[in-house]
Amino acid sequence: MKDEYKEFYETDENDKDSKSDAKVILFLIIVAVIAMTYWVAVQ
């Protein structure tokens, strides 16, 4: 499994950076969905 990641990322540090970026993007999407849901409910 580790070898598969080596194809895409030069170093382990880059691999970890991409995982943290994905977590941040997921968090922002969740916040946006909650905000839109609240905005629609208030209308």
C-alpha positions in Angstrom: 0.0 0.0 0.0 2.8 2.4 0.8 4.4 1.7 -2.6 1.2 3.0 -4.3 1.6 6.3 -2.6 5.2 6.6 -3.7 3.9 6.9 -7.3 2.2 10.1 -6.6 4.3 11.7 -3.9 8.0 12.3 -3.8 8.3 12.2 0.0 6.3 11.2 3.0 6.1 14.9 3.9 4.2 15.6 0.7 1.9 12.7 1.3 1.1 14.0 4.8 0.6 17.6 3.4 -1.9 16.3 0.9 -3.8 14.4 3.6 -4.0 17.5 5.8 -5.2 19.5 2.8 -7.9 17.0 2.1 -9.1 17.3 5.8 -9.2 21.1 5.5 -11.2 20.9 2.3 -13.6 18.4 3.8 -14.1 20.7 6.9 -14.8 23.7 4.7 -17.3 21.8 2.7 -19.1 20.6 5.8 -19.2 24.2 7.2 -20.5 25.5 3.8 -23.3 22.9 3.8 -24.3 23.8 7.4 -24.3 27.5 6.5 -26.4 27.0 3.4 -28.8 24.8 5.3 -29.2 27.4 8.0 -29.6 30.2 5.4 -32.3 28.3 3.6 -34.1 27.5 6.8 -34.2 31.2 7.9 -35.6 32.4 4.6 
